């Protein structure tokens, strides 16, 4: 689940997270080499993403792979990560949970913190501002959804209170608003 939390707190695409190399992962930032359109970008890491990365690197299985995310039996595949996400989604009563929702959630969190669309687009390596607008177009008036249950599942070991603290939310905040419409 470390890669899932890292994607949530960094806004990386699944392919970008999986292709992140050890030499490009610094405590304060990462170099995304295999970004969309083969553009490179350096991304600063927030406190949550830094903590997830540091915690993972401390327990990362010994491997000769240059990649940050490895499994005991080798390289982590996109399909395997999506299967883990789908298991969490199923346990939360959701039909599916595409990995891009983590990216959209990160973008929405940045908007809520006051970042502008151009700044977020540059950080996430998105050239098209229209697609960025769709990332952050959550309807704050919508009814609570089953996405809140997925939030509970992602907050393994500690329940909602720990999850709210981990995600920087006020106690009782509507977690379903963090996860954009699927």
Backbone torsions as a table, in degrees:
resi	resn	phi	psi	omega
1	UNK	NA	-10.2	-178.9
2	UNK	-59.9	-42.5	-179.0
3	UNK	-64.6	-34.5	178.8
4	UNK	-65.3	-46.8	177.9
5	UNK	-64.0	-37.9	178.6
6	UNK	-63.4	-43.8	178.3
7	UNK	-62.9	-40.6	179.3
8	UNK	-61.1	-40.9	-175.2
9	UNK	-91.9	-7.8	179.3
10	UNK	-114.4	-20.9	-178.3
11	UNK	79.6	10.2	179.9
12	UNK	-69.9	147.9	168.1
13	UNK	-68.1	157.2	179.2
14	UNK	-58.6	-44.5	-179.7
15	UNK	-63.4	-35.7	178.7
16	UNK	-68.8	-42.0	179.2
17	UNK	-63.4	-43.8	-177.8
18	UNK	-69.7	-26.3	-179.6
19	UNK	-94.4	3.4	178.0
20	UNK	-66.1	125.4	-178.3
21	UNK	-98.4	151.3	-179.2
22	UNK	-53.5	-42.4	-177.5
23	UNK	-66.9	-17.6	-179.1
24	UNK	-98.7	-3.2	-178.1
25	UNK	-100.8	105.5	176.8
26	UNK	-107.2	162.4	-178.9
27	UNK	-60.7	-40.7	-174.3
28	UNK	-93.6	-17.6	-178.6
29	UNK	-160.0	169.1	175.5
30	UNK	-131.5	153.1	173.4
31	UNK	-105.1	117.7	179.7
32	UNK	-94.7	107.4	-175.7
33	UNK	-90.5	-38.9	-175.2
34	UNK	-101.7	55.1	-178.5
35	UNK	-81.0	171.2	177.6
36	UNK	-57.7	130.2	-179.3
37	UNK	76.4	15.3	-179.4
38	UNK	56.9	28.7	174.6
39	UNK	-92.5	139.1	175.1
40	UNK	-93.5	151.8	173.7
41	UNK	-153.3	146.1	174.3
42	UNK	-98.3	131.6	-178.8
43	UNK	-119.6	127.8	171.3
44	UNK	-70.4	150.2	178.5
45	UNK	-108.4	133.3	174.0
46	UNK	-74.4	172.6	-176.5
47	UNK	-57.9	-42.2	-178.1
48	UNK	-64.8	-46.2	-179.5
49	UNK	-64.5	-40.5	178.1
50	UNK	-61.0	-43.4	-179.3
51	UNK	-64.1	-45.1	179.6
52	UNK	-61.2	-44.7	-179.5
53	UNK	-63.6	-47.1	179.7
54	UNK	-61.8	-42.9	179.7
55	UNK	-63.6	-40.7	179.3
56	UNK	-65.9	-46.7	-177.3
57	UNK	-63.0	-27.4	178.6
58	UNK	-70.5	-25.3	-178.0
59	UNK	-118.0	4.0	-178.1
60	UNK	-56.2	131.6	178.9
61	UNK	-59.9	142.4	177.6
62	UNK	-63.6	130.1	-174.4
63	UNK	-159.1	150.8	177.4
64	UNK	-87.9	-0.1	-179.6
65	UNK	-64.6	142.3	176.5
66	UNK	-78.3	-7.2	-173.9
67	UNK	-86.2	147.7	179.2
68	UNK	-65.3	-47.1	-173.3
69	UNK	-95.4	109.3	177.6
70	UNK	-129.9	159.3	175.4
71	UNK	-111.9	171.2	179.5
72	UNK	-59.6	-30.3	-177.9
73	UNK	-104.6	16.9	175.9
74	UNK	128.8	-149.6	-175.3
75	UNK	-72.1	141.6	176.7
76	UNK	-81.0	133.2	-179.5
77	UNK	-100.1	150.6	178.3
78	UNK	-54.6	-43.2	-178.0
79	UNK	-59.1	-39.5	-179.4
80	UNK	-64.6	-42.0	179.1
81	UNK	-65.4	-43.1	179.5
82	UNK	-63.7	-35.4	177.3
83	UNK	-64.6	-39.8	176.7
84	UNK	-63.1	-46.1	177.8
85	UNK	-58.7	-42.3	-179.5
86	UNK	-66.2	-34.0	176.1
87	UNK	-65.2	-43.3	176.0
88	UNK	-61.2	-44.2	-179.5
89	UNK	-61.3	-46.4	-179.7
90	UNK	-61.3	-43.3	178.7
91	UNK	-63.3	-26.4	179.5
92	UNK	-92.2	0.2	178.6
93	UNK	86.1	16.8	178.8
94	UNK	-99.9	149.5	179.5
95	UNK	-71.9	-44.4	-177.6
96	UNK	-152.4	164.2	179.0
97	UNK	-149.8	86.2	-179.9
98	UNK	-62.2	144.1	-178.6
99	UNK	-57.8	-28.7	-179.8
100	UNK	-62.2	-20.9	178.8
101	UNK	-62.2	-32.5	177.2
102	UNK	-62.9	-41.7	178.6
103	UNK	-64.6	-44.7	179.7
104	UNK	-63.3	-39.1	178.9
105	UNK	-63.6	-42.7	176.9
106	UNK	-60.4	-45.6	179.8
107	UNK	-61.7	-42.1	180.0
108	UNK	-64.3	-40.3	179.2
109	UNK	-62.3	-38.0	178.0
110	UNK	-66.4	-41.0	176.9
111	UNK	-60.2	-45.6	179.6
112	UNK	-61.8	-26.5	178.6
113	UNK	-86.5	-1.5	175.0
114	UNK	102.4	4.6	179.3
115	UNK	-73.1	146.6	177.3
116	UNK	-84.7	158.4	-178.1
117	UNK	-59.8	-40.0	180.0
118	UNK	-63.2	-40.9	178.7
119	UNK	-63.7	-44.7	179.7
120	UNK	-65.8	-43.2	179.8
121	UNK	-60.3	-42.1	178.8
122	UNK	-65.2	-42.9	179.9
123	UNK	-62.5	-41.3	-176.5
124	UNK	-89.3	-3.5	178.5
125	UNK	72.1	33.5	179.8
126	UNK	-102.8	118.0	-178.3
127	UNK	-80.5	-27.2	-173.7
128	UNK	-98.5	112.3	-179.1
129	UNK	-67.4	-26.2	177.7
130	UNK	-64.2	-41.4	178.0
131	UNK	-67.5	-34.7	177.6
132	UNK	-63.4	-39.6	178.9
133	UNK	-62.4	-36.5	178.7
134	UNK	-69.7	-28.4	177.4
135	UNK	-61.8	-38.1	-169.1
136	UNK	-108.5	13.6	-174.9
137	UNK	-89.5	44.2	176.9
138	UNK	-71.2	144.9	178.1
139	UNK	-93.5	105.0	-176.3
140	UNK	-66.1	-12.7	-179.0
141	UNK	-92.8	-3.4	-177.2
142	UNK	-69.1	158.0	-179.3
143	UNK	-70.2	151.9	175.4
144	UNK	-56.8	140.9	-175.6
145	UNK	-120.9	-179.7	178.1
146	UNK	-67.5	-11.3	177.0
147	UNK	-60.8	-27.9	177.2
148	UNK	-62.0	-33.9	178.2
149	UNK	-66.7	-35.4	177.4
150	UNK	-64.8	-40.8	176.6
151	UNK	-55.3	-44.1	178.7
152	UNK	-60.0	-40.8	-179.2
153	UNK	-68.5	-35.4	179.6
154	UNK	-72.1	-18.0	179.5
155	UNK	-92.1	55.2	-177.3
156	UNK	-57.2	134.6	174.1
157	UNK	66.6	78.6	176.8
158	UNK	138.5	-12.7	175.8
159	UNK	68.0	-164.0	-173.1
160	UNK	-64.2	-39.6	-178.6
161	UNK	-60.6	-44.4	178.0
162	UNK	-65.6	-39.4	179.0
163	UNK	-65.2	-41.3	177.3
164	UNK	-61.5	-43.3	178.7
165	UNK	-64.8	-43.8	-178.3
166	UNK	-61.8	-37.2	-177.0
167	UNK	-92.0	1.8	178.1
168	UNK	74.8	32.2	-179.0
169	UNK	-102.8	152.3	172.8
170	UNK	-69.5	148.0	177.4
171	UNK	-55.2	132.0	178.5
172	UNK	84.8	-0.4	178.8
173	UNK	-62.1	151.3	-178.3
174	UNK	-76.6	100.8	-178.1
175	UNK	-64.0	-27.5	-177.8
176	UNK	-64.5	-22.1	179.0
177	UNK	-74.8	-16.7	178.0
178	UNK	-73.0	-30.9	-176.7
179	UNK	-100.2	118.3	-176.1
180	UNK	-71.6	162.9	179.1
181	UNK	-52.2	137.6	179.4
182	UNK	-99.7	NA	NA
